[in-house]
Amino acid sequence: MVDNTTGHYDIVIIGGGPVGMALALVLRDTGISSLLLEARGLPEKFEDPRPLALSYGSHLILHRLGAWDKLTQNTPITSIHISNRGSLGQTILTPDDAGVPTLGFVVNYHDLFCSMHKKLTETKTDYIAGATVTRLEANESSGDVYFDYQGKEEKINARLLILADGGQLAKQLPDITYQTHDYQQWAVVANVSAEKKQTGIAYERFTADGPVALLPNGEDFALVWTVAPGTAKEIIALDDKTFLFRLHQHFGDRLGKFTKAGKRSAFPLSLKYATSITTQRIVLIGNAAQTLHPVAGQGFNLGLRDAYELACEIIDTKTASSEIGAPAMLSRYRQRRHIDSTAGRLFTDSLVKLFSNKNKTLKHACGFGLSALDCIPPLKRFIARRMIFGVRG
């Protein structure tokens, strides 16, 4: 649906996933013209079963956007149990530690996509599904987007181009480079049932092979099991009975035996972040700006804050009668996001490298650290609020 016939916008957002849609929804009814381009078709044409752990801060953003009430299911996280296999240390985070009603929620990615898409179609936002962007060009005053749509090449001009596409188009930009680190780990994802039903507790258990997370999801659990690359292929190929037995051996007896497993999928884990998130008339947000390890569930929440903070910067720029997409605006946005994105990246990367090791001395030191954290309420509050709200916590 496109009402603009001039071929020019203030903003073009490339990538219609939840982060791109969040940006478009914040900008609605602001007098700022925007177009959202999404390569995939409508949401009913695909499905992504991944669980998303949304922080309470992300819940507040989605509620402001009007997308929260359209979710068909969300499961509150009432506490987080963090432990280290092979040592005695553990810590428990509760809403009281952070001063919030609940720590967060677990939702299905596809459900979130559909709820945001439905809200988007209720607005007057210009949105084109099935548009494959092929080329970007930018100069001092604007940027051009070339895309294929229904067999024809189209061109759109805008003051600012925003990449929320996961980083594919950034390869065309000579000023954008990425730092990467392959963790040599894969995440195996599935829904599982256990003898003990979920009670709102999220479990994060660190092992030498990597963390294993069990998140409350409806009546059951969403599993994110980090393993070596070769082990991931082996686990995917197991029959359900053997898979559940292996999971019980790995996780322990905290939930009793695992009784049922849904469809399994696996994907490689790496750290990737852009050394600069802006270049001439272009901004990167979400996974185009940074891709994190899923430990502690920071990646999507960080991307959602990218979108919200960028929208606020765009609105502030227009309110001040300044130029959207000009170097001064891009500089302010970089500064606005630098501490939060850097802190989120270092936090998750440090957790993986500290806890995913076979060094007994370091393992016991990490266990001691978890126990010490449980005894220092101000530090627990600091960490919990940073996980929920970022640096503004």
Buried (B, 14 or more C-beta within 10 A) or exposed (E): EEEEEEEBBBBBBBBBBBBBBBBBBBBBEBEBBBBBBBBBEEBEEEEBBBBBBBBBBBBBBBEEBBBBEBBEEBBBBBBBBBBBBBBEBBBBBBBEBBEBEBBBBBBBBBBBBBBBBEBBEEBEBBBBBBBEBEEBBBEEEBBBBBBBBEEEEBEBBBBBBBBBBBBBBBEBBEEBEBEEBEBEBBBBBBBBBBEEEBEEBBBBBBBEBBBBBBBBBEEBBBBBBBBEBEBBEEBBEBEBEEBBBBBBEBBEEEBEEBBEBBEBBBEEBBBBBBEEBBBBBBBBBBBBBBBBBBBBBBBBBBBBBBBBBBBEBBBEBBEEEEBBBBEEBBEBBBEBBEEBBEBBBEBBBEBBEBBBBEEEEEBBBBBBBBBEBBEEEEEBBBBBBBBBBBBEB
